[in-house]
Protein backbone atom coordinates (compact mmCIF):
# COMPACT_ATOMS: atom_id res chain seq x y z
CA UNK A 1 0.00 0.00 0.00
CA UNK A 2 2.90 2.28 0.76
CA UNK A 3 4.32 1.73 -2.71
CA UNK A 4 1.03 2.48 -4.27
CA UNK A 5 0.79 5.74 -2.27
CA UNK A 6 4.12 6.95 -3.68
CA UNK A 7 2.95 6.30 -7.19
CA UNK A 8 -0.20 8.29 -6.60
CA UNK A 9 1.83 11.16 -5.18
CA UNK A 10 4.09 11.28 -8.17
CA UNK A 11 1.04 11.32 -10.38
CA UNK A 12 -0.32 14.28 -8.50
CA UNK A 13 2.85 16.26 -9.13
CA UNK A 14 2.65 15.47 -12.83
CA UNK A 15 -0.87 16.83 -13.07
CA UNK A 16 0.22 20.02 -11.33
CA UNK A 17 3.07 20.51 -13.80
CA UNK A 18 0.77 20.09 -16.78
CA UNK A 19 -1.62 22.61 -15.29
CA UNK A 20 1.17 25.20 -15.06
CA UNK A 21 2.06 24.76 -18.72
CA UNK A 22 -1.58 25.16 -19.71
CA UNK A 23 -1.78 28.52 -17.95
CA UNK A 24 0.60 30.08 -20.52
CA UNK A 25 -1.06 28.70 -23.66
CA UNK A 26 -2.91 32.03 -24.40
CA UNK A 27 0.38 33.86 -25.18
CA UNK A 28 1.77 33.66 -28.76
CA UNK A 29 5.05 34.60 -30.37
CA UNK A 30 4.86 37.88 -32.37
CA UNK A 31 7.01 39.64 -34.93
CA UNK A 32 6.56 42.27 -37.70
CA UNK A 33 8.09 43.41 -40.96
CA UNK A 34 8.13 46.99 -42.28
CA UNK A 35 8.25 48.82 -45.63
CA UNK A 36 9.45 52.44 -45.89
CA UNK A 37 10.61 54.89 -48.52
CA UNK A 38 11.54 58.55 -48.92
CA UNK A 39 9.30 60.92 -50.91
CA UNK A 40 11.14 63.77 -52.62
CA UNK A 41 9.13 66.63 -54.13
CA UNK A 42 10.43 67.70 -57.53
CA UNK A 43 11.19 71.25 -58.58
CA UNK A 44 9.53 73.22 -61.38
CA UNK A 45 11.94 75.51 -63.17
CA UNK A 46 10.79 77.14 -66.42
CA UNK A 47 13.49 79.34 -67.90
CA UNK A 48 13.54 81.74 -70.84
CA UNK A 49 16.63 80.51 -72.66
CA UNK A 50 16.30 82.75 -75.72
CA UNK A 51 14.85 86.21 -75.22
CA UNK A 52 14.77 87.06 -78.96
CA UNK A 53 16.90 90.15 -78.46
CA UNK A 54 15.19 91.22 -75.25
CA UNK A 55 16.68 91.56 -71.77
CA UNK A 56 16.14 88.38 -69.74
CA UNK A 57 15.94 88.75 -65.95
CA UNK A 58 18.53 87.06 -63.72
CA UNK A 59 16.03 84.38 -62.68
CA UNK A 60 15.12 83.63 -66.29
CA UNK A 61 11.41 84.26 -65.69
CA UNK A 62 10.91 87.59 -67.51
CA UNK A 63 12.06 89.06 -70.79
CA UNK A 64 11.71 92.76 -71.59
CA UNK A 65 11.51 93.12 -75.35
CA UNK A 66 12.76 96.20 -77.21
CA UNK A 67 10.26 99.07 -77.44
CA UNK A 68 8.06 99.19 -80.53
CA UNK A 69 8.08 102.38 -82.58
CA UNK A 70 7.56 105.21 -82.93
CA UNK A 71 5.06 103.64 -85.31
CA UNK A 72 3.01 104.94 -88.15
CA UNK A 73 -0.75 104.54 -88.25
CA UNK A 74 -0.33 101.11 -89.89
CA UNK A 75 2.30 98.91 -88.30
CA UNK A 76 3.33 95.51 -86.98
CA UNK A 77 6.00 95.02 -84.35
CA UNK A 78 9.17 93.06 -85.13
CA UNK A 79 8.42 89.35 -84.80
CA UNK A 80 10.41 87.94 -81.89
CA UNK A 81 10.26 84.24 -80.96
CA UNK A 82 10.92 83.51 -77.27
CA UNK A 83 12.16 80.08 -76.16
CA UNK A 84 11.18 78.61 -72.80
CA UNK A 85 12.75 75.40 -71.49
CA UNK A 86 11.84 73.03 -68.69
CA UNK A 87 15.02 73.08 -66.62
CA UNK A 88 13.33 71.43 -63.65
CA UNK A 89 13.23 67.76 -62.75
CA UNK A 90 9.48 67.15 -63.15
CA UNK A 91 7.22 67.28 -66.23
CA UNK A 92 5.20 70.49 -66.56
CA UNK A 93 1.96 71.17 -68.41
CA UNK A 94 1.00 74.29 -70.34
CA UNK A 95 -1.86 76.07 -68.59
CA UNK A 96 -2.72 79.55 -69.92
CA UNK A 97 -1.67 82.89 -71.36
CA UNK A 98 -2.70 86.10 -69.63
CA UNK A 99 -2.30 89.56 -71.15
CA UNK A 100 -2.14 92.63 -68.90
CA UNK A 101 -1.28 96.25 -69.67
CA UNK A 102 -0.38 99.47 -67.90
CA UNK A 103 -0.32 103.09 -69.03
CA UNK A 104 -0.88 106.62 -67.81
CA UNK A 105 -4.54 107.38 -68.42
CA UNK A 106 -4.18 110.19 -70.95
CA UNK A 107 -6.50 110.40 -73.95
CA UNK A 108 -3.84 109.41 -76.50
CA UNK A 109 -2.68 106.44 -74.40
CA UNK A 110 -6.26 105.28 -74.01
CA UNK A 111 -6.82 105.60 -77.76
CA UNK A 112 -3.67 103.65 -78.60
CA UNK A 113 -4.76 100.81 -76.30
CA UNK A 114 -8.23 100.74 -77.85
CA UNK A 115 -6.87 100.64 -81.42
CA UNK A 116 -4.03 98.10 -81.07
CA UNK A 117 -4.34 94.42 -81.97
CA UNK A 118 -2.28 91.53 -80.60
CA UNK A 119 -1.16 88.21 -82.12
CA UNK A 120 -0.16 85.47 -79.66
CA UNK A 121 1.40 82.39 -81.20
CA UNK A 122 3.13 79.27 -79.91
CA UNK A 123 4.98 76.20 -81.13
CA UNK A 124 5.11 73.13 -78.90
CA UNK A 125 5.52 69.36 -79.40
CA UNK A 126 1.93 69.23 -80.71
CA UNK A 127 2.34 71.86 -83.45
CA UNK A 128 2.25 75.61 -84.21
CA UNK A 129 -0.85 77.57 -83.21
CA UNK A 130 -2.51 80.96 -83.37
CA UNK A 131 -3.39 81.16 -79.69
CA UNK A 132 -5.19 84.49 -79.63
CA UNK A 133 -5.51 87.19 -82.28
CA UNK A 134 -7.51 90.39 -82.25
CA UNK A 135 -8.08 93.50 -80.16
CA UNK A 136 -5.58 93.97 -77.34
CA UNK A 137 -8.49 95.05 -75.16
CA UNK A 138 -10.09 91.62 -75.63
CA UNK A 139 -6.87 89.85 -74.65
CA UNK A 140 -6.74 91.95 -71.46
CA UNK A 141 -10.41 91.56 -70.58
CA UNK A 142 -10.55 87.76 -70.82
CA UNK A 143 -9.29 85.76 -67.82
CA UNK A 144 -7.39 83.84 -68.90
CA UNK A 145 -6.62 85.38 -72.26
CA UNK A 146 -6.05 81.88 -73.67
CA UNK A 147 -6.75 78.51 -72.05
CA UNK A 148 -4.00 76.20 -73.24
CA UNK A 149 -4.41 72.59 -74.24
CA UNK A 150 -2.50 70.50 -71.66
CA UNK A 151 0.77 69.96 -73.55
CA UNK A 152 3.45 68.28 -71.42
CA UNK A 153 7.05 69.51 -71.44
CA UNK A 154 9.35 66.93 -69.92
CA UNK A 155 12.63 67.93 -68.25
CA UNK A 156 14.93 69.31 -70.93
CA UNK A 157 12.17 69.94 -73.49
CA UNK A 158 11.48 73.44 -74.86
CA UNK A 159 8.79 75.35 -76.72
CA UNK A 160 8.48 78.81 -78.24
CA UNK A 161 5.94 81.60 -78.17
CA UNK A 162 5.64 85.10 -79.53
CA UNK A 163 3.53 88.21 -79.06
CA UNK A 164 3.17 90.82 -81.82
CA UNK A 165 1.25 94.10 -81.91
CA UNK A 166 -0.26 95.62 -85.01
CA UNK A 167 -2.86 97.97 -86.52
CA UNK A 168 -4.21 98.75 -89.99
CA UNK A 169 -3.42 95.29 -91.43
CA UNK A 170 -3.62 91.57 -90.70
CA UNK A 171 -0.72 90.15 -88.74
CA UNK A 172 1.91 88.45 -90.85
CA UNK A 173 2.37 85.89 -88.09
CA UNK A 174 -1.11 84.80 -86.96
CA UNK A 175 -3.82 83.21 -89.06
CA UNK A 176 -6.70 85.65 -89.86
CA UNK A 177 -8.83 84.11 -87.10
CA UNK A 178 -9.21 84.95 -83.43
CA UNK A 179 -7.77 81.55 -82.51
CA UNK A 180 -7.03 78.10 -83.88
CA UNK A 181 -8.55 76.71 -80.66
CA UNK A 182 -12.35 76.35 -80.77
CA UNK A 183 -12.85 77.31 -77.11
CA UNK A 184 -10.60 80.36 -77.31
CA UNK A 185 -12.16 81.42 -80.63
CA UNK A 186 -15.61 81.23 -79.04
CA UNK A 187 -14.47 83.34 -76.08
CA UNK A 188 -12.76 86.02 -78.21
CA UNK A 189 -15.57 86.18 -80.79
CA UNK A 190 -18.13 86.34 -78.01
CA UNK A 191 -16.40 89.34 -76.45
CA UNK A 192 -15.45 91.46 -79.46
CA UNK A 193 -16.98 89.79 -82.51
CA UNK A 194 -15.42 87.63 -85.22
CA UNK A 195 -11.92 88.50 -86.33
CA UNK A 196 -11.63 91.25 -88.93
CA UNK A 197 -8.73 93.29 -90.29
CA UNK A 198 -8.25 96.18 -87.86
CA UNK A 199 -8.37 99.83 -88.86
CA UNK A 200 -5.28 102.02 -88.79
CA UNK A 201 -4.56 104.19 -85.77
CA UNK A 202 -6.41 107.49 -85.71
CA UNK A 203 -5.08 110.94 -84.85
CA UNK A 204 -6.33 110.38 -81.29
CA UNK A 205 -3.60 107.79 -80.72
CA UNK A 206 -0.69 110.01 -81.83
CA UNK A 207 2.04 110.19 -79.21
CA UNK A 208 0.42 107.46 -77.13
CA UNK A 209 2.36 104.87 -75.13
CA UNK A 210 1.23 101.56 -73.61
CA UNK A 211 3.11 98.72 -71.87
CA UNK A 212 1.60 95.26 -72.43
CA UNK A 213 2.79 92.16 -70.54
CA UNK A 214 2.13 88.53 -71.51
CA UNK A 215 2.36 85.87 -68.79
CA UNK A 216 2.65 82.21 -69.77
CA UNK A 217 1.62 79.89 -66.94
CA UNK A 218 2.49 76.22 -66.40
CA UNK A 219 1.46 73.62 -63.85
CA UNK A 220 3.41 70.66 -62.58
C-alpha positions in Angstrom: 0.0 0.0 0.0 2.9 2.3 0.8 4.3 1.7 -2.7 1.0 2.5 -4.3 0.8 5.7 -2.3 4.1 6.9 -3.7 3.0 6.3 -7.2 -0.2 8.3 -6.6 1.8 11.2 -5.2 4.1 11.3 -8.2 1.0 11.3 -10.4 -0.3 14.3 -8.5 2.9 16.3 -9.1 2.6 15.5 -12.8 -0.9 16.8 -13.1 0.2 20.0 -11.3 3.1 20.5 -13.8 0.8 20.1 -16.8 -1.6 22.6 -15.3 1.2 25.2 -15.1 2.1 24.8 -18.7 -1.6 25.2 -19.7 -1.8 28.5 -18.0 0.6 30.1 -20.5 -1.1 28.7 -23.7 -2.9 32.0 -24.4 0.4 33.9 -25.2 1.8 33.7 -28.8 5.1 34.6 -30.4 4.9 37.9 -32.4 7.0 39.6 -34.9 6.6 42.3 -37.7 8.1 43.4 -41.0 8.1 47.0 -42.3 8.2 48.8 -45.6 9.5 52.4 -45.9 10.6 54.9 -48.5 11.5 58.5 -48.9 9.3 60.9 -50.9 11.1 63.8 -52.6 9.1 66.6 -54.1 10.4 67.7 -57.5 11.2 71.3 -58.6 9.5 73.2 -61.4 11.9 75.5 -63.2 10.8 77.1 -66.4 13.5 79.3 -67.9 13.5 81.7 -70.8 16.6 80.5 -72.7 16.3 82.8 -75.7 14.8 86.2 -75.2 14.8 87.1 -79.0 16.9 90.2 -78.5 15.2 91.2 -75.2 16.7 91.6 -71.8 16.1 88.4 -69.7 15.9 88.7 -65.9 18.5 87.1 -63.7 16.0 84.4 -62.7 15.1 83.6 -66.3 11.4 84.3 -65.7 10.9 87.6 -67.5 12.1 89.1 -70.8 11.7 92.8 -71.6 11.5 93.1 -75.4 12.8 96.2 -77.2 10.3 99.1 -77.4 8.1 99.2 -80.5 8.1 102.4 -82.6 7.6 105.2 -82.9 5.1 103.6 -85.3 3.0 104.9 -88.2 -0.7 104.5 -88.2 -0.3 101.1 -89.9 2.3 98.9 -88.3 3.3 95.5 -87.0 6.0 95.0 -84.3 9.2 93.1 -85.1 8.4 89.3 -84.8 10.4 87.9 -81.9 10.3 84.2 -81.0 10.9 83.5 -77.3 12.2 80.1 -76.2 11.2 78.6 -72.8 12.7 75.4 -71.5 11.8 73.0 -68.7 15.0 73.1 -66.6 13.3 71.4 -63.7 13.2 67.8 -62.7 9.5 67.2 -63.1 7.2 67.3 -66.2 5.2 70.5 -66.6 2.0 71.2 -68.4 1.0 74.3 -70.3 -1.9 76.1 -68.6 -2.7 79.5 -69.9 -1.7 82.9 -71.4 -2.7 86.1 -69.6 -2.3 89.6 -71.1 -2.1 92.6 -68.9 -1.3 96.2 -69.7 -0.4 99.5 -67.9 -0.3 103.1 -69.0 -0.9 106.6 -67.8 -4.5 107.4 -68.4 -4.2 110.2 -70.9 -6.5 110.4 -73.9 -3.8 109.4 -76.5 -2.7 106.4 -74.4 -6.3 105.3 -74.0 -6.8 105.6 -77.8 -3.7 103.6 -78.6 -4.8 100.8 -76.3 -8.2 100.7 -77.9 -6.9 100.6 -81.4 -4.0 98.1 -81.1 -4.3 94.4 -82.0 -2.3 91.5 -80.6 -1.2 88.2 -82.1 -0.2 85.5 -79.7 1.4 82.4 -81.2 3.1 79.3 -79.9 5.0 76.2 -81.1 5.1 73.1 -78.9 5.5 69.4 -79.4 1.9 69.2 -80.7 2.3 71.9 -83.5 2.2 75.6 -84.2 -0.8 77.6 -83.2 -2.5 81.0 -83.4 -3.4 81.2 -79.7 -5.2 84.5 -79.6 -5.5 87.2 -82.3 -7.5 90.4 -82.3 -8.1 93.5 -80.2 -5.6 94.0 -77.3 -8.5 95.1 -75.2 -10.1 91.6 -75.6 -6.9 89.9 -74.6 -6.7 91.9 -71.5 -10.4 91.6 -70.6 -10.5 87.8 -70.8 -9.3 85.8 -67.8 -7.4 83.8 -68.9 -6.6 85.4 -72.3 -6.0 81.9 -73.7 -6.8 78.5 -72.0 -4.0 76.2 -73.2 -4.4 72.6 -74.2 -2.5 70.5 -71.7 0.8 70.0 -73.5 3.4 68.3 -71.4 7.1 69.5 -71.4 9.4 66.9 -69.9 12.6 67.9 -68.3 14.9 69.3 -70.9 12.2 69.9 -73.5 11.5 73.4 -74.9 8.8 75.3 -76.7 8.5 78.8 -78.2 5.9 81.6 -78.2 5.6 85.1 -79.5 3.5 88.2 -79.1 3.2 90.8 -81.8 1.3 94.1 -81.9 -0.3 95.6 -85.0 -2.9 98.0 -86.5 -4.2 98.7 -90.0 -3.4 95.3 -91.4 -3.6 91.6 -90.7 -0.7 90.1 -88.7 1.9 88.4 -90.9 2.4 85.9 -88.1 -1.1 84.8 -87.0 -3.8 83.2 -89.1 -6.7 85.6 -89.9 -8.8 84.1 -87.1 -9.2 85.0 -83.4 -7.8 81.6 -82.5 -7.0 78.1 -83.9 -8.5 76.7 -80.7 -12.4 76.3 -80.8 -12.9 77.3 -77.1 -10.6 80.4 -77.3 -12.2 81.4 -80.6 -15.6 81.2 -79.0 -14.5 83.3 -76.1 -12.8 86.0 -78.2 -15.6 86.2 -80.8 -18.1 86.3 -78.0 -16.4 89.3 -76.4 -15.4 91.5 -79.5 -17.0 89.8 -82.5 -15.4 87.6 -85.2 -11.9 88.5 -86.3 -11.6 91.3 -88.9 -8.7 93.3 -90.3 -8.2 96.2 -87.9 -8.4 99.8 -88.9 -5.3 102.0 -88.8 -4.6 104.2 -85.8 -6.4 107.5 -85.7 -5.1 110.9 -84.9 -6.3 110.4 -81.3 -3.6 107.8 -80.7 -0.7 110.0 -81.8 2.0 110.2 -79.2 0.4 107.5 -77.1 2.4 104.9 -75.1 1.2 101.6 -73.6 3.1 98.7 -71.9 1.6 95.3 -72.4 2.8 92.2 -70.5 2.1 88.5 -71.5 2.4 85.9 -68.8 2.7 82.2 -69.8 1.6 79.9 -66.9 2.5 76.2 -66.4 1.5 73.6 -63.8 3.4 70.7 -62.6 
